[in-house]
Amino acid sequence: MSKFLIVGLGNIGEEYTETRHNIGFKIIDHLAAEASVKFTSDRLADVAHLKHKGKQLVLIKPSTYMNLSGKAVNYWLQNEKIPIDNMMVIVDELALPFGKIRIGPKGSDGGHNGLKSIQEVLGTLNYIRMRFGISNEFNKGSQVNYVLGKWNDEELKTLNQRIKIAGDAIKAFAFIGLQRCMNEFNNK
């Protein structure tokens, strides 16, 4: 059975739960809830296992805080013996409109501390990531407050629908492969 590591980036702690920066955790939580699987606290992450059409998805939410995400990712890739090509990292993206997703096989860290940590630990930019648009509707100098801020009322109207699409894209990645997944879900 093929195994996939699905990494949702976010920060642990109640104060971060409903923030834009924690969309990775939120999408992973959606997948687990949809499959009725529970997370357990394990080494460097909360972990859940789910099966989808003959594929095994190992869902992790690193418990290392964003800027040390690479440690958790590296540990779980090795622990589960999953090739890097079977890993997808889910991250918030300021450069995309709210709710848009963009899936790709590589890219820069874009100044994102979680991606920066993963790149440093794995020594490569060549890993699949899903960027979930949080838009950039903030005043100059208030980026940190915006990213760590809660979803606004307008965003909340469609957030769950956008999270479901992201979850469907993750399952498609495991089942039909990266290229077909990108064709079907990018800019959806």
NORPEUR-V463618 format. One record per run of one state. SS is the DSSP state (H for helix, E for strand, L for the rest). FROM is the first residue (numbers start at 0). TO is the last residue. Records with the same first field share a line. If there is no record, write none. Layout:
SS = FROM-TO, FROM-TO
//
This chain:
L = 0-1, 8-12, 16-17, 34-38, 42-43, 52-53, 62-64, 79-82, 93-99, 104-111, 122-126, 133-141, 147-148, 150-151, 176-176, 185-187
E = 2-7, 18-18, 39-41, 44-51, 54-61, 86-92, 100-103, 127-132, 149-149
H = 13-15, 19-33, 65-78, 83-85, 112-121, 142-146, 152-175, 177-184
//
